[in-house]
Amino acid sequence: MAGSPEAGRPSDARESVLARIRESLADRPSAVAIPRDYELALPPGADVTALFVERVSDYRATVHRTMVAGLPAMIAAVLRARGATRLAVPARVPDAWLSAADVERVGDDPPLSYAALDALEGVITGCAVAVAETGTIVLDAGPDQGRRVLSLLPDLHVCVVTASQVVGTVPEALARLQPTRPQTWISGPSATSDIELQRVEGVHGPRTLDVILVDGPSS
C-alpha cells in the first residue's frame, strides 16, 4: 500500500547492499594500463612458410609441399599412403583437388550424422589462415571447410594451405578473421597428456593431420 513502511523496504535494502559494495571497493587500486606495444609481426625478411613447416612438424603433423600444378597428385599420394578411400568433402572443395585420387567423396548436404562421419576414413578441407609462429591452422567454417564437426570426427584430416594464407603471428591471423564466425584452431593432431603424462593422440579430434602447403605466387 502506498506510503506504508513495507513499500519502502525493497528500495532501502537495495541501497544498503549497494552501499556495502561501494564500501568494500573503496580501497580498490585504480585500473592499470595494459601495454599494447608488443610486436604484431615477425621481423622483416622472416621466412614465414619455412617457419610454419618447422612448427607444424614439431606438433607431429606431416607437411607436404607442392606447387599448384602438382596439388592433385600430392593429395592422391597422401590419401593412398594413409589408406583412405572414403572422405568427407565440404561443398566447395574444388573438384580438381581430388581429380587424381581414387576415393569415394561423401558430401555433407544433408548434414551427415555423427555415426556416419565417424565411419569415414578422413576429411579434406581448405583453411582460413595459418600462423607460422605457432604452427596453427585456423578453420572458420568457410565453404571449403564445412562444419566444425567435419574436421573433428574422422581419424584423418588432410588440410590444404596456400602460401598466401600463412601469416607470421597470431595478431596477424586475427586481423584476417571475422570474430562472428565459428573458429577451430588446430595445432597438430588431436592429443592429450592428462592421464599420467602419457601422450595419447586422437582423443578430441583426428589422430593424423596431413598439411599440404601449396607454394608459388599463383597459390
VEXKESE-11825 format. One line per field, with one value per residue (C-alpha): residue number from 0; residue in three letters; chain; x, y, z. Coordinates in nm, 4 decimals, always signed. Example, Ala and Ser with C-alpha at 12.3 -4.5 7.8 and 13.67 -1.06 7.14 Angstrom:
nr = [0, 1]
rest = [ALA, SER]
kette = [A, A]
u = [+1.2300, +1.3670]
v = [-0.4500, -0.1060]
w = [+0.7800, +0.7140]
***
This chain:
nr = [0, 1, 2, 3, 4, 5, 6, 7, 8, 9, 10, 11, 12, 13, 14, 15, 16, 17, 18, 19, 20, 21, 22, 23, 24, 25, 26, 27, 28, 29, 30, 31, 32, 33, 34, 35, 36, 37, 38, 39, 40, 41, 42, 43, 44, 45, 46, 47, 48, 49, 50, 51, 52, 53, 54, 55, 56, 57, 58, 59, 60, 61, 62, 63, 64, 65, 66, 67, 68, 69, 70, 71, 72, 73, 74, 75, 76, 77, 78, 79, 80, 81, 82, 83, 84, 85, 86, 87, 88, 89, 90, 91, 92, 93, 94, 95, 96, 97, 98, 99, 100, 101, 102, 103, 104, 105, 106, 107, 108, 109, 110, 111, 112, 113, 114, 115, 116, 117, 118, 119, 120, 121, 122, 123, 124, 125, 126, 127, 128, 129, 130, 131, 132, 133, 134, 135, 136, 137, 138, 139, 140, 141, 142, 143, 144, 145, 146, 147, 148, 149, 150, 151, 152, 153, 154, 155, 156, 157, 158, 159, 160, 161, 162, 163, 164, 165, 166, 167, 168, 169, 170, 171, 172, 173, 174, 175, 176, 177, 178, 179, 180, 181, 182, 183, 184, 185, 186, 187, 188, 189, 190, 191, 192, 193, 194, 195, 196, 197, 198, 199, 200, 201, 202, 203, 204, 205, 206, 207, 208, 209, 210, 211, 212, 213, 214, 215, 216, 217, 218]
rest = [MET, ALA, GLY, SER, PRO, GLU, ALA, GLY, ARG, PRO, SER, ASP, ALA, ARG, GLU, SER, VAL, LEU, ALA, ARG, ILE, ARG, GLU, SER, LEU, ALA, ASP, ARG, PRO, SER, ALA, VAL, ALA, ILE, PRO, ARG, ASP, TYR, GLU, LEU, ALA, LEU, PRO, PRO, GLY, ALA, ASP, VAL, THR, ALA, LEU, PHE, VAL, GLU, ARG, VAL, SER, ASP, TYR, ARG, ALA, THR, VAL, HIS, ARG, THR, MET, VAL, ALA, GLY, LEU, PRO, ALA, MET, ILE, ALA, ALA, VAL, LEU, ARG, ALA, ARG, GLY, ALA, THR, ARG, LEU, ALA, VAL, PRO, ALA, ARG, VAL, PRO, ASP, ALA, TRP, LEU, SER, ALA, ALA, ASP, VAL, GLU, ARG, VAL, GLY, ASP, ASP, PRO, PRO, LEU, SER, TYR, ALA, ALA, LEU, ASP, ALA, LEU, GLU, GLY, VAL, ILE, THR, GLY, CYS, ALA, VAL, ALA, VAL, ALA, GLU, THR, GLY, THR, ILE, VAL, LEU, ASP, ALA, GLY, PRO, ASP, GLN, GLY, ARG, ARG, VAL, LEU, SER, LEU, LEU, PRO, ASP, LEU, HIS, VAL, CYS, VAL, VAL, THR, ALA, SER, GLN, VAL, VAL, GLY, THR, VAL, PRO, GLU, ALA, LEU, ALA, ARG, LEU, GLN, PRO, THR, ARG, PRO, GLN, THR, TRP, ILE, SER, GLY, PRO, SER, ALA, THR, SER, ASP, ILE, GLU, LEU, GLN, ARG, VAL, GLU, GLY, VAL, HIS, GLY, PRO, ARG, THR, LEU, ASP, VAL, ILE, LEU, VAL, ASP, GLY, PRO, SER, SER]
kette = [A, A, A, A, A, A, A, A, A, A, A, A, A, A, A, A, A, A, A, A, A, A, A, A, A, A, A, A, A, A, A, A, A, A, A, A, A, A, A, A, A, A, A, A, A, A, A, A, A, A, A, A, A, A, A, A, A, A, A, A, A, A, A, A, A, A, A, A, A, A, A, A, A, A, A, A, A, A, A, A, A, A, A, A, A, A, A, A, A, A, A, A, A, A, A, A, A, A, A, A, A, A, A, A, A, A, A, A, A, A, A, A, A, A, A, A, A, A, A, A, A, A, A, A, A, A, A, A, A, A, A, A, A, A, A, A, A, A, A, A, A, A, A, A, A, A, A, A, A, A, A, A, A, A, A, A, A, A, A, A, A, A, A, A, A, A, A, A, A, A, A, A, A, A, A, A, A, A, A, A, A, A, A, A, A, A, A, A, A, A, A, A, A, A, A, A, A, A, A, A, A, A, A, A, A, A, A, A, A, A, A, A, A, A, A, A, A, A, A]
u = [+0.0000, +0.1387, +0.3007, +0.3231, +0.6600, +0.6582, +0.6544, +0.9914, +1.1747, +1.2921, +1.4493, +1.6116, +1.7508, +1.8908, +2.0585, +2.2036, +2.3541, +2.4949, +2.6413, +2.8215, +2.9568, +3.0857, +3.2442, +3.4171, +3.5573, +3.6766, +4.0382, +4.0425, +4.3509, +4.2970, +4.2945, +4.6375, +4.7026, +4.7868, +5.0764, +4.9891, +5.3227, +5.4303, +5.5394, +5.2473, +5.4524, +5.7711, +6.0881, +6.1099, +6.2518, +6.1401, +6.0567, +5.7069, +5.6434, +5.9639, +5.8816, +5.5277, +5.6599, +5.9016, +5.6405, +5.3711, +5.6213, +5.7060, +5.3449, +5.3849, +5.1805, +5.3154, +5.3772, +5.3923, +5.4947, +5.3906, +5.3213, +4.9679, +5.0013, +5.1139, +4.8387, +4.6016, +4.8863, +5.0092, +4.6618, +4.6243, +4.9623, +4.8794, +4.5430, +4.6933, +4.9668, +4.7066, +4.4788, +4.1895, +3.9241, +3.6088, +3.6327, +3.4054, +3.4275, +3.2882, +3.0676, +3.3175, +3.6321, +3.7497, +3.6899, +4.0467, +4.1862, +4.0608, +4.0841, +4.3791, +4.2557, +4.0635, +3.8288, +3.4592, +3.3578, +3.0932, +2.9118, +2.7639, +2.4338, +2.2110, +2.4359, +2.5951, +2.5182, +2.7946, +2.7937, +2.8275, +3.1162, +3.2906, +3.2701, +3.4593, +3.8338, +3.9131, +3.8206, +3.9837, +3.9468, +4.0994, +4.1667, +4.1024, +4.4520, +4.7664, +5.0078, +5.3794, +5.4909, +5.2636, +5.2244, +4.8482, +4.5833, +4.2559, +3.9271, +3.6237, +3.3568, +3.4202, +3.2775, +3.5904, +3.5972, +3.2389, +3.1006, +3.3413, +3.2490, +3.3831, +3.7391, +3.6825, +3.5334, +3.7172, +4.0521, +4.2451, +4.2413, +4.4070, +4.4272, +4.5318, +4.7045, +4.8224, +5.1372, +4.9320, +4.7298, +5.0340, +5.0995, +5.3692, +5.1826, +4.8505, +4.7651, +4.8100, +4.5821, +4.3143, +4.3155, +4.2128, +3.9354, +3.5763, +3.5132, +3.1498, +3.2368, +3.2878, +3.6606, +3.8679, +4.2363, +4.4407, +4.7980, +4.8885, +4.6872, +4.4491, +4.6431, +4.6320, +4.8708, +4.6150, +4.6496, +4.9853, +5.1535, +5.1316, +5.0680, +4.7594, +4.6612, +4.3180, +4.1214, +3.9458, +3.9849, +4.1780, +4.4690, +4.6529, +4.6986, +4.8486, +4.9100, +4.9657, +5.1343, +5.0863, +5.3809, +5.4068, +5.2600, +4.9553, +4.8527]
v = [+0.0000, +0.3411, +0.5217, +0.2158, +0.1170, -0.2052, -0.0157, +0.1417, -0.1672, -0.3145, +0.0163, +0.0553, -0.2973, -0.2372, +0.0861, -0.0883, -0.3647, -0.1177, +0.0934, -0.2091, -0.2946, +0.0613, +0.0493, -0.2816, -0.1424, +0.1843, +0.0656, -0.0970, +0.0121, +0.2179, +0.0439, -0.0362, +0.0392, -0.2763, -0.2210, -0.2944, -0.2087, -0.5691, -0.6876, -0.7685, -0.9247, -1.1199, -0.9258, -0.8092, -1.0749, -1.3666, -1.6788, -1.7427, -2.0507, -2.2218, -2.1373, -2.2684, -2.6007, -2.6289, -2.5544, -2.7777, -3.0631, -3.0075, -3.0974, -3.4374, -3.3344, -3.4197, -3.1346, -3.1877, -2.9060, -2.8770, -2.6263, -2.5615, -2.7929, -3.0809, -3.0470, -3.3211, -3.5727, -3.4810, -3.5226, -3.8589, -3.9741, -3.8695, -4.0460, -4.3578, -4.3677, -4.3342, -4.5964, -4.3505, -4.4329, -4.2678, -3.8973, -3.6260, -3.3457, -2.9963, -2.8482, -2.6024, -2.8123, -2.7756, -3.0841, -3.0548, -3.1320, -3.4906, -3.5381, -3.7782, -3.9631, -4.2893, -4.2140, -4.2037, -3.8438, -3.8143, -3.4801, -3.3129, -3.1984, -3.3016, -3.2992, -3.6315, -3.7904, -3.8245, -4.2010, -4.1590, -3.9155, -4.1418, -4.4272, -4.2305, -4.2644, -3.8955, -3.5448, -3.2950, -2.9198, -2.5862, -2.3316, -1.9668, -1.8699, -2.0318, -1.8999, -1.9619, -1.8682, -2.1226, -2.3790, -2.3331, -2.3776, -2.1886, -2.3060, -2.0761, -2.2971, -2.1452, -2.3153, -2.5281, -2.6251, -2.7027, -2.7581, -2.7738, -3.1370, -3.2451, -3.1870, -3.3339, -3.6828, -3.8533, -4.0041, -3.8330, -3.4635, -3.3528, -2.9739, -2.7706, -2.4433, -2.1946, -1.9902, -1.6705, -1.7868, -1.8177, -1.5201, -1.4737, -1.4180, -1.4655, -1.0898, -1.1017, -1.4035, -1.2376, -0.9383, -1.1706, -1.3483, -1.2483, -1.2786, -1.3775, -1.6966, -2.0322, -2.0962, -2.4086, -2.3550, -2.6642, -2.7148, -3.0663, -3.3872, -3.4096, -3.5132, -3.5064, -3.5918, -3.5595, -3.9199, -3.9919, -3.7508, -4.0136, -3.8593, -4.0046, -3.8917, -3.8874, -3.8082, -3.4832, -3.4940, -3.6600, -3.8842, -3.7906, -3.4453, -3.4070, -3.0472, -2.9803, -2.6436, -2.5040, -2.2843, -2.0303, -1.6881, -1.8319, -2.0190]
w = [+0.0000, -0.0970, +0.1905, +0.4121, +0.5694, +0.3704, +0.0394, +0.1083, +0.2287, -0.1075, -0.2049, +0.1368, +0.1178, -0.2292, -0.1230, +0.1803, -0.0342, -0.2866, -0.0064, +0.1331, -0.2126, -0.2582, +0.0836, +0.0115, -0.3150, -0.1640, -0.1327, -0.4728, -0.6711, -0.9807, -1.3167, -1.4571, -1.8219, -2.0178, -2.2585, -2.6190, -2.7772, -2.8346, -3.1773, -3.4053, -3.6839, -3.7326, -3.8217, -4.1835, -4.4108, -4.1945, -4.3960, -4.2631, -4.4767, -4.3622, -4.0002, -4.0474, -4.1800, -3.8878, -3.6204, -3.7715, -3.7886, -3.4202, -3.3431, -3.5153, -3.8161, -4.1602, -4.4032, -4.7798, -5.0139, -5.3755, -5.6487, -5.7712, -6.0725, -5.8519, -5.5904, -5.7217, -5.7461, -5.3979, -5.2464, -5.4205, -5.2879, -4.9303, -4.9347, -5.0879, -4.8232, -4.5465, -4.6993, -4.7075, -4.9657, -4.8210, -4.7419, -4.6125, -4.8685, -4.7942, -5.0654, -5.2101, -5.2133, -5.5755, -5.7898, -5.9162, -5.5704, -5.5891, -5.9652, -5.9331, -5.6243, -5.6295, -5.3399, -5.2595, -5.1942, -4.9253, -4.9172, -4.6116, -4.7623, -4.5941, -4.2868, -4.2064, -3.8709, -3.6153, -3.6678, -4.0447, -4.0013, -3.7546, -4.0058, -4.2714, -4.3096, -4.3378, -4.4412, -4.6744, -4.6198, -4.7001, -4.4258, -4.3429, -4.2285, -4.0868, -3.8229, -3.8701, -3.5186, -3.3516, -3.6304, -3.6145, -3.8824, -3.8395, -3.9875, -3.9829, -4.1433, -4.4855, -4.7964, -4.8483, -4.4787, -4.3868, -4.0384, -3.7443, -3.6784, -4.0185, -3.9012, -3.5537, -3.6009, -3.8924, -3.7958, -4.0783, -4.1661, -4.4893, -4.4907, -4.7936, -4.7048, -4.9652, -4.9095, -4.9256, -4.6234, -4.3987, -4.1698, -3.9090, -3.5833, -3.4067, -3.4219, -3.7994, -3.8181, -3.6058, -3.8397, -4.1252, -3.9361, -3.8749, -3.4990, -3.5532, -3.7454, -3.5684, -3.5469, -3.4954, -3.4128, -3.4938, -3.3773, -3.4846, -3.4439, -3.1508, -2.8399, -2.4623, -2.1783, -1.8989, -1.7773, -1.6111, -1.8553, -2.1295, -2.4716, -2.6386, -2.9876, -3.1472, -2.8313, -2.9207, -3.2975, -3.5812, -3.4924, -3.8125, -3.9662, -4.3131, -4.4191, -4.7887, -4.8364, -5.1857, -5.2839, -5.5628, -5.6360, -5.8120, -5.4957]
***
